[in-house]
Every structure is written in C-alpha cells, then in structure tokens.
C-alpha cells in the first residue's frame, strides 16, 4: 500500500476539483483571516458550560493543546493549554494527529492518532480521559487506552456521536484486503473507549475526486438534522486536491448496515481560487452562540503551490463559516470562504 509519506507534488489532477488554473489563481481575492492559524484537523465542541473548546493538529505533531472561549471568535485569541505531550521515545512518540474532544457521561475524552518513535507512520488511535469539569486543567488528563479495532493497522481520525440511545465510533483505517490507503468504518460502542460490534465499512475511495495522489476517505464528521444522519469526510491527497464528500443515512436506519448509507456522487466542498482557499477538509460541526445556526469548521491553506510534502507544510489554518441547508433538508456547504468573523 502506498504510504502518505511519498505524497505526489506534481500535477494537481482533475479540473473538476475547483478549476485550479493559473489564471484563476492570479485573480484570487485575498483570503479572510482564519480563526486559528496553523491548526489542521480542527475540532470545536458544542458550547459546554458556557464555553466552546477547540483543538487540532499542531505543525510539529508532538502535542495536544486546547483552548476555550465563550464565543467562537474568542477562540482566535484564547490562550492555549498543552494537556498532553508525546513521550520521548517508544509507542506514541511519533506523529500526533487529529485530536477530538468529547464530553461523555460527565467526563472528557480525547481521541487522537499517534505513531511510534521508530516509525512515525505506524499510526494507531488512542484515548485520553479526564474526570474534571474543566478540560483545560491538564492535571486531570490520563491515557486511558489504545482503541482496539478489528485488525491492527493504520488507524486515525476517530469521531464519536450518540444517536437513538446508542453511541457510535466512526474512523479511517487501512484494511489489509482493500487496496486503498484508508476507508471509513463505523461500530457501536460499549463505552467511550471500547467497540461493541464488528466494524462496517461504509465508504471506500473509488470516485475520481477521492483518489487524487492517494486513495483516501478520512476525517469523518457527523451532523444529524431533518430526519437524516449526514456524515462528511475528506478525500485525496492533503494538497489543493483535498476535498470533502458526504454520506447520508435515514435517521431511523440501521447505521451498521452499509446499505443504509448513500454517497453523494460529487464532492461537496472543494478548493476555491476566488477566495484563495485550497485543500479544504477534515471538518467538524458546531452550533453558533444563538443555539440554532449550524457552523462548519475546517482547515484550508491560502495558497495552492507547496514545496515538498504537503504533510509538513504548516499553513493549514482553521476556518469557520455558516452551514446552510437546502430546501430538501440536505446541507449546503457552499464554497470555502470562512474567516474569524461572527457567523451570520
């Protein structure tokens, strides 16, 4: 299986992935200021106890940091607290990726991916737990466990959600029998760190926009609205070809049945030269201060061309913008244009 460390940096591939022509790029407008600079894979919690909490991948891939604020825009200037650092050597001493913070049954949990010191790409998923009310209090955080899946393989981007009395985990993993980098899987959980069922593969990269540079489905995020479960995900290499797709299941369906999920044929969120935002993806969802308006959280760069491996380019910035809804009840992602301003 091709490793992400050998990322292609040549042609940007399909014109359908945003019309990335030189002429378009030259006429691009200056991008809006991001919410948080140099934070990829961003995750913002629902407002909990009067605060939003933010985390994401840092360019050094060596720690997990949180910040909190009473407003979304306040996260821009909020101080950052490091609640966990990778060990000096051994297990989990490699790349630290894509932390997510969740409040479950009165405790805080962070799901994150970590490599090892002798192979930074031996990525597996781990869980931190804190019993304290304030997740910014680093003293409460302890490593709970390595999250075990059906087979031991490259595993990352775990997210969790509750629906109809059950808790689910969705994650990206390389399956030995599938000749792609990562597919997405879902399982029901018996507790916040243990799977109760065998995984169901709900999507694998097959469409042209999912296989640019790498064959990747990753970065799942769930929002439940209008009688349906919507699961966004990211696809292709982490340069300007990176984009987002969408899976949909009826809210009353068996979410562990692959047939319950329908993939939207085309990507729903792609690079946009007109706003100078490239490679939008690895999103999460939250709700604005009014308690009603849905908010899309994602990362993007403000330039197209990258020197070297995009994985080590630090300028994937966190952005937010309003998530709109179509008349048929499906999400309307629009184009990446978000900055640090209030959601309107």
N, C-alpha and C positions, 0 to 999 in steps of 0.2 A: 504494500500500500504506500502511495506517495506520501512523504512527510510534509507537514506545513513549513518546515524549516527551509525547504527548497522552493519557495514561492516564486512563480514566474513574474518577472517585472517588465516584460516586453509589451506587445500589443494589448490594448485594453479590451479587445474582443467585440462582442455584439454591439452594433449601433443602437439596438433597441434598449440597451441599458443606459439610457439617458442622453443619447446624442452627443457624445463627448468629442466633438470636433474641435480643432484648434480655433476656428473662427468663433464658435460658441464660447469657448473658454476665454478668449480675448475680450469678449464683450460682457463678461460676467460682472455683476454688481458686487460691491464689497459685502462680505458676509456680515450678518448681525453678530454682535458679541455673544459668545457662548455663555451658558450658565456656569459651567466649571471647565477650566482649561485642562488639557492633558489628563483627562479621565475617560477611559474607554469602558465599554460594557456597563453603562450606568444603571443604577437601580435606586429608585426613590420610593420609600414606603408610603402607604396612606398616612394621613395625619393621625398620629397616635399620641394621646396625652397632650394635645396642643402643638405637637411638633412633627415636621417632616424629617426623615433621616435619609441620608444619601451615602452611597458607597459606589466604588467602581475600581477597575484595574488601574494601577499606577504604572507609569512607563518603566520603572525599574523592576516590576514584577516581583517585589520582595516583601510586601507587607499588605495588611488590610487596614484601611483607615475609614473612619466615619465622620460625618458632620451632621449637625442638626440645626433647624431653624423653624420659627413659627410660620414662615411663608416660604413659598417655592423660591422666589427671587432672593430671599435671605440666605439661601444655601450658597450663593456666589461668594459671599464674604464671611461665611461662618468659619470659625476655627476648625481645624481637622485634628482628630484624635486617632492615633495609631493604637488599635486594640490588640493587634497580633502581628508578630514578625516571624518570618520563616526561620527555622533553625540554621545553624552554621553549616551543617553537613547532614547527609543521610536523607531519609524519607521526608518529603515536603520541603526540601531545601533547594528546589529548582524553581521554575516559573510558577508564580501565584497569579491565578486568573479569575476574573468574573465573580467576585463575591456578591451574594444576595442576602439581604437582611429581612427576616420574617418574625413576626410576633405570633406565637402559637401556644395556646393553653397557659398563658401567663408567663412565658419565658421567651427570650430572644434566641434565635438560631441564625447562624450564617452558614450558607452553603458556598463552597469555593472549590476551585480546581488547583491542584498542586503537582508539580513534577518533583524529581529527586535530584540530589546534587550530582550524581554520576550520569544522569540522563534527564535534563530539564524538561524533555518532551514526554517522559513517562507520566502522563497526566492522569490523575485519578481524582475523585470527588471526596471531600471531607466535610465534616460538620463541626462547627463551634457552638457552644451553648452558654448562655448567661441567665442566671435566675434573677438578676437585678432589674429594677424598673427602668433604669437609665442605661441604654446600650452604650453611651459614651463613657461609662465608667469601665475602664479597661480591666479593673481588678476582678470583675465578675466573669470574664471570658475564659473558658477552658475548652480544650479539644475534646469533643465527645467521641468521635469515631470516624473511621473511614466508611463511607457509604458503599455497601456491597450491592452489586448488580449481578445479573445472571452469569456474566463472564467477566474475567479480569482483562480489561482493555482500556484504551484511550477514552476517557470519560470526562465530560465537562459541562458547564452551563446548566446546572440543575436549577429548576424553579419548582415551587410548590403552590398549590391552591386547594381550597376546600369547595366542595360542590355537592349539594343534596346529601349532606350528612357524612360524606367521605372526604378524606384528604388524598391528594394525588401528587406524584412527582413526575415531572417531565424533564428529560435531559438529552444531551447529544452523546453519541458513543460510536466507536468503530466496531462493527460486528464482524467476526472472523470470516463468516461466509458471504459477506456482501462487499463487493469490490468498489467501495466508495470511502471517502475519508470519514464522514460521520452522517448518521441518520438520527431521527428523533424517536424517542421511546416514552411510553407512559406506563405507570404502575400505580396501584393503590398502596397506601402506606398504613402500617400498623401503629407507628409512632413517628415523630418527626425525623428519625434517623434510620428507619428500617422499612424495607419494602415488604408488603404483604402478599403480593401477587407476582407472577412472572411478567416480564415486560412485553408490551405490544409495540411493534414498530409501526408508527403512524405516518411517517413520511420518509422517503429517501430521495436524494437528488437525482433527477432524471431529465428535467427540462433544461433547455439551453442556458437559461439565466441562472441555473443552480450549479453549473459545472464549469464556470469560468475560472481557470487557474487551479482550482480544487473542486472536488465533488463534495459539497458541504451543505448540510442542513444543521443549524446550531442556533443558540441564543433564543430559546423559546420564551414567550411571554403570553399570559392568559388574561383575557377580559371577558366577563360574562354579562351580556346585555341582550335585551329584545328576544328572549327565548332561545338564545344560542350561545354556545361556547366558542369564542374566537381565539385562535392560537396563532400569533405572529411568530415568525422565525427569520433567521438570516441565512444567506446563501452565497456561495462562490468565495473567491479569494478576498483578503482583507484590504485590497486597494480600492480604486474607484469602481471596480466591478461588483463590490459588495452591495447587497440589496436585500429587501425584505419580501417574504411571501406570507400567505395566510391560509390556515386551515380552519374549517368551520364544522361544528357538530351541533345537532339539536340538543337543547338543554336537558331533555328527558331521555337522551340516548345512552346506551352503554358506551362510556368513553374508552373502555378497554377493548372495544371491537373496532378493528381497523376500518370496517365498512361504514362506521358512523361518521368518519371524517372525510371532508371534501376539500381538495386543494384548489384554490383559485388559480386559473391557468397561467396568468401573467404576474410579474412582481407587483407589489402594491406600493413600494417606496424605493426610489432609485436616485442615483446621483443627479444633481440639478445644476448645470453650469450657470444658469441665470441668477442663482443665489450663491454661487461659489461654495456649494456643499457637495462633497464627494464621499462615496462609500458609506452612506447612512445605514445604520443597523444596530444590532444587539440592543434592542429596545426593552423598555419596561413601561408600565402604565401606572398612573396615579390619578388623583382627583384634585381639582383646584380648591382654593380656600372657600368657595361658595358651596362646597359639598355636592355639586351637581356636574360641573364641567369636567369631562374626561381629558386627560393630559397624556400626550405621547412623549416619552423620554427616550433619547437615542444618542449615539455618537456619530460624528462625521468630521472629516477633515475640510479645511477651506482651500485646498489646492489638490490638483489632480495628480501631478507627476511626483514620484517618490524615488529617492536614491536608495538603493539597497532593498533589503527585505522589509516590506510594509509592517511586519510584526514588530519591528524595532524602531519604526518612525513614531515619535512620541505624541504627535499632534492630532490624536483623535479626541475631539472635545465634546463634552456633554452639552446637549441642547434640549430644549423643551418647546412644544407647541401644542395648540389645541387639537384634540382629536375630534373630528366632526363625524356625523352619521348621515348616511343616505336615507332616502325615503323608504327603502325596503328594509331598513334596520341594520344594514351592514356598515362597518366602519369605513370612513373616507379619510385616508391618510394624507392625501394631497401631495405636496412637494416639500422637501426639506428646506425650511426657511427659518427655523426657530433660533431664538437667541436667549437673552437673560431677562427679557421684559415680562410684565404681567401677562397672564393668559387672558385673552379677550375673545 
